[in-house]
Amino acid sequence: MKLEIKNVSCGYSTKVVVKDISMSVSSGEILCLLGPNGVGKTTFFKTILGFLKLKGGEILLDGENIHNWSRKQLAKNIGYVPQAHTPPFPYKVFDVVLMGRTAHLSMFSSPTKEDKDIAEEAIDILNISYLKDKIYTEISGGERQMVLIARALAQSPKMLIMDEPTSNLDFGNQIRVLNQIKKLSKRGLAVVMTSHYPNHAFICSTKVAFMQRNNVFTVGNVDEVVTEDMLKEAYGIDVKIISVPNSNGEEIKACVPVIN
């Protein structure tokens, strides 16, 4: 699977927020979209998902232009994990995950045994079987995020789009979610995610796209894009990038703000 963004412009009404950007992500890759607030990251995601009308360029999935795809066709190919979600009714976790099968059902049909098996498999992949019969509104924020990822997996998509998947999570749950995202990419899924934490790009990204003000857009591998100069330019603070050994003795990078 390959998602190609070709000279895409997007925005609201007559206002163009993002102009003429290009990038691609393939099966097994994780692309982390970084950038300060207000530069258009969420607008860009909404355009890919069909919530906003494309203002220019092409969005291709396996070479096919998705511009005129129905919401159902998009949902069969692209799973979406929002920042946060609270349903209006106290559904069980299994039922929330099963809702991911909606795109594969006709208007008046009910989930089949196959749909339920797929939902079970998504729960098993994320190791959250212990949550299956719990009430979704009564579990922790980190657990809810895992459930939302399982719901997206139940769609059987070719790729996942994740809008700040670690938003509002504590440090431990952030790392658990990032580890699961890495595992999903190894299963062949393409992942595009946003984050406010450059360290997340070092932890799990294959590629990084840095979106800045004045439509400055940079794409490349994490070492090329996430630099001290780039971070200072984007966020207006001094940052040092250091290397530390992991448990295997391999060097991994991390961003440390310089506070005077």
ChimeraX commands (.cxc) that place a marker at each C-alpha (Angstrom):
marker #1 position 0.00,0.00,0.00 radius 0.5
marker #1 position 1.21,3.48,-0.80 radius 0.5
marker #1 position -0.37,6.81,0.06 radius 0.5
marker #1 position 0.84,9.67,-2.13 radius 0.5
marker #1 position 0.17,13.33,-1.39 radius 0.5
marker #1 position 0.88,15.33,-4.54 radius 0.5
marker #1 position 0.96,19.14,-4.44 radius 0.5
marker #1 position -1.99,19.19,-2.04 radius 0.5
marker #1 position -3.63,22.41,-0.83 radius 0.5
marker #1 position -6.37,22.40,1.79 radius 0.5
marker #1 position -8.31,24.71,4.07 radius 0.5
marker #1 position -11.74,26.06,4.98 radius 0.5
marker #1 position -14.14,27.94,2.68 radius 0.5
marker #1 position -12.00,30.47,0.81 radius 0.5
marker #1 position -9.07,30.25,3.25 radius 0.5
marker #1 position -6.13,28.05,2.22 radius 0.5
marker #1 position -4.31,26.76,5.32 radius 0.5
marker #1 position -1.85,24.32,3.74 radius 0.5
marker #1 position -0.52,24.90,0.23 radius 0.5
marker #1 position 1.21,22.69,-2.32 radius 0.5
marker #1 position 2.68,19.96,-0.08 radius 0.5
marker #1 position 3.87,16.53,-1.19 radius 0.5
marker #1 position 4.89,13.35,0.62 radius 0.5
marker #1 position 4.32,9.60,0.59 radius 0.5
marker #1 position 4.07,6.72,3.05 radius 0.5
marker #1 position 4.10,2.99,2.26 radius 0.5
marker #1 position 3.18,-0.24,4.03 radius 0.5
marker #1 position 5.32,-0.79,7.11 radius 0.5
marker #1 position 6.30,2.87,7.42 radius 0.5
marker #1 position 5.42,5.33,10.19 radius 0.5
marker #1 position 5.34,8.99,9.22 radius 0.5
marker #1 position 5.26,11.41,12.15 radius 0.5
marker #1 position 3.85,14.85,11.39 radius 0.5
marker #1 position 5.38,17.51,13.65 radius 0.5
marker #1 position 4.79,21.24,13.93 radius 0.5
marker #1 position 3.54,23.98,16.25 radius 0.5
marker #1 position -0.13,24.66,16.93 radius 0.5
marker #1 position -2.11,26.35,14.19 radius 0.5
marker #1 position -0.05,25.34,11.14 radius 0.5
marker #1 position -2.71,23.05,9.64 radius 0.5
marker #1 position -1.92,19.50,10.77 radius 0.5
marker #1 position -5.52,18.65,11.70 radius 0.5
marker #1 position -6.83,20.44,8.58 radius 0.5
marker #1 position -4.51,18.27,6.50 radius 0.5
marker #1 position -5.80,15.10,8.18 radius 0.5
marker #1 position -9.44,16.12,7.70 radius 0.5
marker #1 position -8.76,16.60,4.00 radius 0.5
marker #1 position -7.22,13.14,3.59 radius 0.5
marker #1 position -10.22,11.65,5.42 radius 0.5
marker #1 position -12.69,13.47,3.16 radius 0.5
marker #1 position -14.13,15.71,5.89 radius 0.5
marker #1 position -12.85,18.77,4.01 radius 0.5
marker #1 position -12.87,19.35,0.28 radius 0.5
marker #1 position -9.50,19.21,-1.44 radius 0.5
marker #1 position -8.49,22.63,-2.75 radius 0.5
marker #1 position -5.72,21.48,-5.05 radius 0.5
marker #1 position -3.47,18.56,-5.93 radius 0.5
marker #1 position -4.10,14.82,-5.65 radius 0.5
marker #1 position -4.34,12.22,-2.89 radius 0.5
marker #1 position -3.63,8.74,-4.26 radius 0.5
marker #1 position -3.97,5.37,-2.58 radius 0.5
marker #1 position -2.19,2.64,-4.53 radius 0.5
marker #1 position -2.26,4.97,-7.52 radius 0.5
marker #1 position -6.02,5.61,-7.35 radius 0.5
marker #1 position -7.28,9.13,-6.73 radius 0.5
marker #1 position -9.49,9.07,-3.60 radius 0.5
marker #1 position -10.99,12.52,-4.21 radius 0.5
marker #1 position -14.41,11.16,-5.18 radius 0.5
marker #1 position -14.49,8.12,-2.92 radius 0.5
marker #1 position -17.48,7.68,-0.63 radius 0.5
marker #1 position -17.05,7.82,3.14 radius 0.5
marker #1 position -17.64,4.07,3.22 radius 0.5
marker #1 position -14.92,3.37,0.66 radius 0.5
marker #1 position -12.51,5.62,2.57 radius 0.5
marker #1 position -13.33,3.84,5.84 radius 0.5
marker #1 position -12.56,0.46,4.28 radius 0.5
marker #1 position -9.07,1.64,3.40 radius 0.5
marker #1 position -8.12,4.22,6.06 radius 0.5
marker #1 position -8.60,3.76,9.79 radius 0.5
marker #1 position -8.79,6.93,11.88 radius 0.5
marker #1 position -7.83,7.28,15.54 radius 0.5
marker #1 position -8.91,10.67,17.00 radius 0.5
marker #1 position -7.28,12.47,19.91 radius 0.5
marker #1 position -10.08,11.59,22.30 radius 0.5
marker #1 position -13.54,10.09,22.14 radius 0.5
marker #1 position -16.36,9.59,24.62 radius 0.5
marker #1 position -19.51,7.89,23.32 radius 0.5
marker #1 position -22.89,9.23,24.49 radius 0.5
marker #1 position -23.86,5.82,25.89 radius 0.5
marker #1 position -21.91,3.46,28.19 radius 0.5
marker #1 position -21.01,0.79,25.63 radius 0.5
marker #1 position -18.87,-2.20,26.48 radius 0.5
marker #1 position -15.34,-2.11,25.06 radius 0.5
marker #1 position -16.09,-5.00,22.71 radius 0.5
marker #1 position -19.06,-3.13,21.23 radius 0.5
marker #1 position -16.92,0.00,20.66 radius 0.5
marker #1 position -14.34,-2.09,18.78 radius 0.5
marker #1 position -17.09,-3.87,16.81 radius 0.5
marker #1 position -18.28,-0.45,15.58 radius 0.5
marker #1 position -15.16,-0.48,13.40 radius 0.5
marker #1 position -16.93,-3.03,11.19 radius 0.5
marker #1 position -19.66,-0.52,10.24 radius 0.5
marker #1 position -18.02,0.31,6.90 radius 0.5
marker #1 position -18.34,-3.36,5.89 radius 0.5
marker #1 position -22.05,-3.66,6.71 radius 0.5
marker #1 position -25.06,-2.78,4.61 radius 0.5
marker #1 position -27.53,-0.25,5.97 radius 0.5
marker #1 position -29.85,-2.66,7.83 radius 0.5
marker #1 position -27.56,-5.62,8.49 radius 0.5
marker #1 position -26.13,-6.70,11.82 radius 0.5
marker #1 position -22.55,-7.77,12.54 radius 0.5
marker #1 position -21.88,-11.37,11.54 radius 0.5
marker #1 position -19.77,-13.96,13.34 radius 0.5
marker #1 position -16.91,-13.00,11.00 radius 0.5
marker #1 position -17.24,-9.34,12.04 radius 0.5
marker #1 position -17.16,-10.32,15.70 radius 0.5
marker #1 position -14.12,-12.55,15.11 radius 0.5
marker #1 position -12.31,-9.64,13.43 radius 0.5
marker #1 position -13.13,-7.39,16.41 radius 0.5
marker #1 position -11.83,-10.10,18.78 radius 0.5
marker #1 position -8.62,-10.35,16.75 radius 0.5
marker #1 position -8.08,-6.57,16.92 radius 0.5
marker #1 position -8.47,-6.71,20.70 radius 0.5
marker #1 position -6.03,-9.63,20.91 radius 0.5
marker #1 position -3.43,-7.87,18.72 radius 0.5
marker #1 position -3.31,-4.98,21.21 radius 0.5
marker #1 position -3.31,-7.29,24.25 radius 0.5
marker #1 position -6.40,-5.69,25.78 radius 0.5
marker #1 position -8.62,-8.77,26.11 radius 0.5
marker #1 position -8.94,-8.01,29.83 radius 0.5
marker #1 position -10.93,-4.88,28.88 radius 0.5
marker #1 position -13.41,-6.59,26.56 radius 0.5
marker #1 position -16.38,-6.66,28.93 radius 0.5
marker #1 position -15.63,-3.41,30.74 radius 0.5
marker #1 position -17.60,-0.19,30.19 radius 0.5
marker #1 position -15.67,2.09,27.83 radius 0.5
marker #1 position -16.52,5.27,29.75 radius 0.5
marker #1 position -15.14,3.76,32.99 radius 0.5
marker #1 position -11.65,2.78,31.84 radius 0.5
marker #1 position -8.51,4.95,31.90 radius 0.5
marker #1 position -7.40,7.36,29.17 radius 0.5
marker #1 position -4.56,5.08,28.09 radius 0.5
marker #1 position -6.92,2.11,27.87 radius 0.5
marker #1 position -9.43,4.14,25.85 radius 0.5
marker #1 position -6.70,5.03,23.38 radius 0.5
marker #1 position -5.87,1.35,22.91 radius 0.5
marker #1 position -9.58,0.64,22.35 radius 0.5
marker #1 position -9.77,3.36,19.68 radius 0.5
marker #1 position -6.78,1.83,17.91 radius 0.5
marker #1 position -8.46,-1.59,18.10 radius 0.5
marker #1 position -11.65,-0.09,16.64 radius 0.5
marker #1 position -9.64,1.32,13.73 radius 0.5
marker #1 position -7.93,-2.05,13.21 radius 0.5
marker #1 position -11.34,-3.75,13.07 radius 0.5
marker #1 position -12.03,-1.72,9.92 radius 0.5
marker #1 position -9.36,-3.90,8.23 radius 0.5
marker #1 position -7.75,-0.77,6.74 radius 0.5
marker #1 position -4.62,-0.49,4.64 radius 0.5
marker #1 position -3.37,2.42,6.72 radius 0.5
marker #1 position -3.97,4.26,9.98 radius 0.5
marker #1 position -4.22,8.01,10.49 radius 0.5
marker #1 position -3.70,8.95,14.14 radius 0.5
marker #1 position -4.29,12.48,15.41 radius 0.5
marker #1 position -2.06,12.88,18.48 radius 0.5
marker #1 position -2.55,9.27,19.64 radius 0.5
marker #1 position -0.73,9.98,22.94 radius 0.5
marker #1 position -2.59,13.20,23.75 radius 0.5
marker #1 position -3.39,13.56,27.48 radius 0.5
marker #1 position -1.68,10.26,28.37 radius 0.5
marker #1 position 0.83,9.87,31.17 radius 0.5
marker #1 position 4.44,9.04,30.31 radius 0.5
marker #1 position 4.04,5.28,30.69 radius 0.5
marker #1 position 0.91,5.10,28.57 radius 0.5
marker #1 position 2.53,7.26,25.88 radius 0.5
marker #1 position 5.34,4.73,25.49 radius 0.5
marker #1 position 2.92,1.77,25.54 radius 0.5
marker #1 position 0.86,3.32,22.74 radius 0.5
marker #1 position 4.00,4.12,20.69 radius 0.5
marker #1 position 5.24,0.55,21.10 radius 0.5
marker #1 position 1.91,-0.76,19.80 radius 0.5
marker #1 position 2.11,1.61,16.83 radius 0.5
marker #1 position 5.57,0.21,16.01 radius 0.5
marker #1 position 4.20,-3.35,16.19 radius 0.5
marker #1 position 1.33,-2.46,13.86 radius 0.5
marker #1 position 3.75,-1.08,11.27 radius 0.5
marker #1 position 5.69,-4.36,11.44 radius 0.5
marker #1 position 2.44,-6.15,10.55 radius 0.5
marker #1 position 2.43,-4.17,7.29 radius 0.5
marker #1 position 0.21,-1.21,8.11 radius 0.5
marker #1 position 1.19,2.28,6.97 radius 0.5
marker #1 position 0.79,4.81,9.78 radius 0.5
marker #1 position 0.59,8.61,9.65 radius 0.5
marker #1 position 0.48,10.23,13.09 radius 0.5
marker #1 position 0.78,13.71,14.55 radius 0.5
marker #1 position 2.62,14.50,17.76 radius 0.5
marker #1 position 3.66,17.53,19.77 radius 0.5
marker #1 position 6.70,15.65,21.06 radius 0.5
marker #1 position 9.75,15.40,18.74 radius 0.5
marker #1 position 11.05,12.54,20.89 radius 0.5
marker #1 position 8.15,10.44,19.62 radius 0.5
marker #1 position 9.61,10.72,16.13 radius 0.5
marker #1 position 12.92,9.35,17.39 radius 0.5
marker #1 position 11.14,6.49,19.15 radius 0.5
marker #1 position 9.08,5.11,16.31 radius 0.5
marker #1 position 9.15,7.02,13.01 radius 0.5
marker #1 position 10.44,5.86,9.66 radius 0.5
marker #1 position 9.84,9.32,8.19 radius 0.5
marker #1 position 9.11,12.78,9.55 radius 0.5
marker #1 position 7.16,15.64,7.99 radius 0.5
marker #1 position 7.74,19.00,9.69 radius 0.5
marker #1 position 5.00,21.56,9.08 radius 0.5
marker #1 position 5.83,25.15,10.03 radius 0.5
marker #1 position 4.29,28.57,9.65 radius 0.5
marker #1 position 4.31,30.35,6.29 radius 0.5
marker #1 position 3.76,26.97,4.60 radius 0.5
marker #1 position 7.29,25.69,5.23 radius 0.5
marker #1 position 7.09,21.89,4.81 radius 0.5
marker #1 position 10.05,19.52,5.17 radius 0.5
marker #1 position 9.98,15.72,4.70 radius 0.5
marker #1 position 12.75,13.19,5.27 radius 0.5
marker #1 position 14.11,10.66,7.73 radius 0.5
marker #1 position 14.12,11.63,11.40 radius 0.5
marker #1 position 17.86,12.43,11.58 radius 0.5
marker #1 position 17.60,14.76,8.58 radius 0.5
marker #1 position 14.51,16.63,9.72 radius 0.5
marker #1 position 14.51,16.70,13.52 radius 0.5
marker #1 position 17.56,18.89,14.12 radius 0.5
marker #1 position 18.38,21.51,16.73 radius 0.5
marker #1 position 18.09,24.29,14.15 radius 0.5
marker #1 position 14.73,23.03,12.85 radius 0.5
marker #1 position 13.28,22.73,16.35 radius 0.5
marker #1 position 14.42,26.23,17.29 radius 0.5
marker #1 position 12.97,27.66,14.09 radius 0.5
marker #1 position 9.63,25.88,14.58 radius 0.5
marker #1 position 9.10,26.30,18.31 radius 0.5
marker #1 position 11.26,29.30,19.19 radius 0.5
marker #1 position 13.27,27.55,21.90 radius 0.5
marker #1 position 16.82,26.26,22.21 radius 0.5
marker #1 position 17.07,22.49,22.08 radius 0.5
marker #1 position 19.93,20.02,22.35 radius 0.5
marker #1 position 19.74,16.61,20.70 radius 0.5
marker #1 position 21.61,13.99,22.67 radius 0.5
marker #1 position 22.31,10.29,22.16 radius 0.5
marker #1 position 21.77,7.70,24.89 radius 0.5
marker #1 position 22.18,3.90,24.83 radius 0.5
marker #1 position 19.11,1.71,25.03 radius 0.5
marker #1 position 18.91,-1.69,26.74 radius 0.5
marker #1 position 20.56,-3.31,23.70 radius 0.5
marker #1 position 23.47,-0.88,23.74 radius 0.5
marker #1 position 22.21,0.90,20.62 radius 0.5
marker #1 position 22.31,4.69,20.50 radius 0.5
marker #1 position 18.96,6.45,20.43 radius 0.5
marker #1 position 18.38,10.18,20.19 radius 0.5
marker #1 position 16.36,12.48,22.40 radius 0.5
marker #1 position 15.50,16.19,22.47 radius 0.5
marker #1 position 16.28,18.17,25.60 radius 0.5
marker #1 position 15.11,21.80,25.96 radius 0.5
marker #1 position 17.74,24.29,27.11 radius 0.5
marker #1 position 16.24,26.36,29.93 radius 0.5
marker #1 position 18.20,29.38,31.10 radius 0.5
marker link #1:1,2 radius 0.2
marker link #1:2,3 radius 0.2
marker link #1:3,4 radius 0.2
marker link #1:4,5 radius 0.2
marker link #1:5,6 radius 0.2
marker link #1:6,7 radius 0.2
marker link #1:7,8 radius 0.2
marker link #1:8,9 radius 0.2
marker link #1:9,10 radius 0.2
marker link #1:10,11 radius 0.2
marker link #1:11,12 radius 0.2
marker link #1:12,13 radius 0.2
marker link #1:13,14 radius 0.2
marker link #1:14,15 radius 0.2
marker link #1:15,16 radius 0.2
marker link #1:16,17 radius 0.2
marker link #1:17,18 radius 0.2
marker link #1:18,19 radius 0.2
marker link #1:19,20 radius 0.2
marker link #1:20,21 radius 0.2
marker link #1:21,22 radius 0.2
marker link #1:22,23 radius 0.2
marker link #1:23,24 radius 0.2
marker link #1:24,25 radius 0.2
marker link #1:25,26 radius 0.2
marker link #1:26,27 radius 0.2
marker link #1:27,28 radius 0.2
marker link #1:28,29 radius 0.2
marker link #1:29,30 radius 0.2
marker link #1:30,31 radius 0.2
marker link #1:31,32 radius 0.2
marker link #1:32,33 radius 0.2
marker link #1:33,34 radius 0.2
marker link #1:34,35 radius 0.2
marker link #1:35,36 radius 0.2
marker link #1:36,37 radius 0.2
marker link #1:37,38 radius 0.2
marker link #1:38,39 radius 0.2
marker link #1:39,40 radius 0.2
marker link #1:40,41 radius 0.2
marker link #1:41,42 radius 0.2
marker link #1:42,43 radius 0.2
marker link #1:43,44 radius 0.2
marker link #1:44,45 radius 0.2
marker link #1:45,46 radius 0.2
marker link #1:46,47 radius 0.2
marker link #1:47,48 radius 0.2
marker link #1:48,49 radius 0.2
marker link #1:49,50 radius 0.2
marker link #1:50,51 radius 0.2
marker link #1:51,52 radius 0.2
marker link #1:52,53 radius 0.2
marker link #1:53,54 radius 0.2
marker link #1:54,55 radius 0.2
marker link #1:55,56 radius 0.2
marker link #1:56,57 radius 0.2
marker link #1:57,58 radius 0.2
marker link #1:58,59 radius 0.2
marker link #1:59,60 radius 0.2
marker link #1:60,61 radius 0.2
marker link #1:61,62 radius 0.2
marker link #1:62,63 radius 0.2
marker link #1:63,64 radius 0.2
marker link #1:64,65 radius 0.2
marker link #1:65,66 radius 0.2
marker link #1:66,67 radius 0.2
marker link #1:67,68 radius 0.2
marker link #1:68,69 radius 0.2
marker link #1:69,70 radius 0.2
marker link #1:70,71 radius 0.2
marker link #1:71,72 radius 0.2
marker link #1:72,73 radius 0.2
marker link #1:73,74 radius 0.2
marker link #1:74,75 radius 0.2
marker link #1:75,76 radius 0.2
marker link #1:76,77 radius 0.2
marker link #1:77,78 radius 0.2
marker link #1:78,79 radius 0.2
marker link #1:79,80 radius 0.2
marker link #1:80,81 radius 0.2
marker link #1:81,82 radius 0.2
marker link #1:82,83 radius 0.2
marker link #1:83,84 radius 0.2
marker link #1:84,85 radius 0.2
marker link #1:85,86 radius 0.2
marker link #1:86,87 radius 0.2
marker link #1:87,88 radius 0.2
marker link #1:88,89 radius 0.2
marker link #1:89,90 radius 0.2
marker link #1:90,91 radius 0.2
marker link #1:91,92 radius 0.2
marker link #1:92,93 radius 0.2
marker link #1:93,94 radius 0.2
marker link #1:94,95 radius 0.2
marker link #1:95,96 radius 0.2
marker link #1:96,97 radius 0.2
marker link #1:97,98 radius 0.2
marker link #1:98,99 radius 0.2
marker link #1:99,100 radius 0.2
marker link #1:100,101 radius 0.2
marker link #1:101,102 radius 0.2
marker link #1:102,103 radius 0.2
marker link #1:103,104 radius 0.2
marker link #1:104,105 radius 0.2
marker link #1:105,106 radius 0.2
marker link #1:106,107 radius 0.2
marker link #1:107,108 radius 0.2
marker link #1:108,109 radius 0.2
marker link #1:109,110 radius 0.2
marker link #1:110,111 radius 0.2
marker link #1:111,112 radius 0.2
marker link #1:112,113 radius 0.2
marker link #1:113,114 radius 0.2
marker link #1:114,115 radius 0.2
marker link #1:115,116 radius 0.2
marker link #1:116,117 radius 0.2
marker link #1:117,118 radius 0.2
marker link #1:118,119 radius 0.2
marker link #1:119,120 radius 0.2
marker link #1:120,121 radius 0.2
marker link #1:121,122 radius 0.2
marker link #1:122,123 radius 0.2
marker link #1:123,124 radius 0.2
marker link #1:124,125 radius 0.2
marker link #1:125,126 radius 0.2
marker link #1:126,127 radius 0.2
marker link #1:127,128 radius 0.2
marker link #1:128,129 radius 0.2
marker link #1:129,130 radius 0.2
marker link #1:130,131 radius 0.2
marker link #1:131,132 radius 0.2
marker link #1:132,133 radius 0.2
marker link #1:133,134 radius 0.2
marker link #1:134,135 radius 0.2
marker link #1:135,136 radius 0.2
marker link #1:136,137 radius 0.2
marker link #1:137,138 radius 0.2
marker link #1:138,139 radius 0.2
marker link #1:139,140 radius 0.2
marker link #1:140,141 radius 0.2
marker link #1:141,142 radius 0.2
marker link #1:142,143 radius 0.2
marker link #1:143,144 radius 0.2
marker link #1:144,145 radius 0.2
marker link #1:145,146 radius 0.2
marker link #1:146,147 radius 0.2
marker link #1:147,148 radius 0.2
marker link #1:148,149 radius 0.2
marker link #1:149,150 radius 0.2
marker link #1:150,151 radius 0.2
marker link #1:151,152 radius 0.2
marker link #1:152,153 radius 0.2
marker link #1:153,154 radius 0.2
marker link #1:154,155 radius 0.2
marker link #1:155,156 radius 0.2
marker link #1:156,157 radius 0.2
marker link #1:157,158 radius 0.2
marker link #1:158,159 radius 0.2
marker link #1:159,160 radius 0.2
marker link #1:160,161 radius 0.2
marker link #1:161,162 radius 0.2
marker link #1:162,163 radius 0.2
marker link #1:163,164 radius 0.2
marker link #1:164,165 radius 0.2
marker link #1:165,166 radius 0.2
marker link #1:166,167 radius 0.2
marker link #1:167,168 radius 0.2
marker link #1:168,169 radius 0.2
marker link #1:169,170 radius 0.2
marker link #1:170,171 radius 0.2
marker link #1:171,172 radius 0.2
marker link #1:172,173 radius 0.2
marker link #1:173,174 radius 0.2
marker link #1:174,175 radius 0.2
marker link #1:175,176 radius 0.2
marker link #1:176,177 radius 0.2
marker link #1:177,178 radius 0.2
marker link #1:178,179 radius 0.2
marker link #1:179,180 radius 0.2
marker link #1:180,181 radius 0.2
marker link #1:181,182 radius 0.2
marker link #1:182,183 radius 0.2
marker link #1:183,184 radius 0.2
marker link #1:184,185 radius 0.2
marker link #1:185,186 radius 0.2
marker link #1:186,187 radius 0.2
marker link #1:187,188 radius 0.2
marker link #1:188,189 radius 0.2
marker link #1:189,190 radius 0.2
marker link #1:190,191 radius 0.2
marker link #1:191,192 radius 0.2
marker link #1:192,193 radius 0.2
marker link #1:193,194 radius 0.2
marker link #1:194,195 radius 0.2
marker link #1:195,196 radius 0.2
marker link #1:196,197 radius 0.2
marker link #1:197,198 radius 0.2
marker link #1:198,199 radius 0.2
marker link #1:199,200 radius 0.2
marker link #1:200,201 radius 0.2
marker link #1:201,202 radius 0.2
marker link #1:202,203 radius 0.2
marker link #1:203,204 radius 0.2
marker link #1:204,205 radius 0.2
marker link #1:205,206 radius 0.2
marker link #1:206,207 radius 0.2
marker link #1:207,208 radius 0.2
marker link #1:208,209 radius 0.2
marker link #1:209,210 radius 0.2
marker link #1:210,211 radius 0.2
marker link #1:211,212 radius 0.2
marker link #1:212,213 radius 0.2
marker link #1:213,214 radius 0.2
marker link #1:214,215 radius 0.2
marker link #1:215,216 radius 0.2
marker link #1:216,217 radius 0.2
marker link #1:217,218 radius 0.2
marker link #1:218,219 radius 0.2
marker link #1:219,220 radius 0.2
marker link #1:220,221 radius 0.2
marker link #1:221,222 radius 0.2
marker link #1:222,223 radius 0.2
marker link #1:223,224 radius 0.2
marker link #1:224,225 radius 0.2
marker link #1:225,226 radius 0.2
marker link #1:226,227 radius 0.2
marker link #1:227,228 radius 0.2
marker link #1:228,229 radius 0.2
marker link #1:229,230 radius 0.2
marker link #1:230,231 radius 0.2
marker link #1:231,232 radius 0.2
marker link #1:232,233 radius 0.2
marker link #1:233,234 radius 0.2
marker link #1:234,235 radius 0.2
marker link #1:235,236 radius 0.2
marker link #1:236,237 radius 0.2
marker link #1:237,238 radius 0.2
marker link #1:238,239 radius 0.2
marker link #1:239,240 radius 0.2
marker link #1:240,241 radius 0.2
marker link #1:241,242 radius 0.2
marker link #1:242,243 radius 0.2
marker link #1:243,244 radius 0.2
marker link #1:244,245 radius 0.2
marker link #1:245,246 radius 0.2
marker link #1:246,247 radius 0.2
marker link #1:247,248 radius 0.2
marker link #1:248,249 radius 0.2
marker link #1:249,250 radius 0.2
marker link #1:250,251 radius 0.2
marker link #1:251,252 radius 0.2
marker link #1:252,253 radius 0.2
marker link #1:253,254 radius 0.2
marker link #1:254,255 radius 0.2
marker link #1:255,256 radius 0.2
marker link #1:256,257 radius 0.2
marker link #1:257,258 radius 0.2
marker link #1:258,259 radius 0.2
marker link #1:259,260 radius 0.2
view
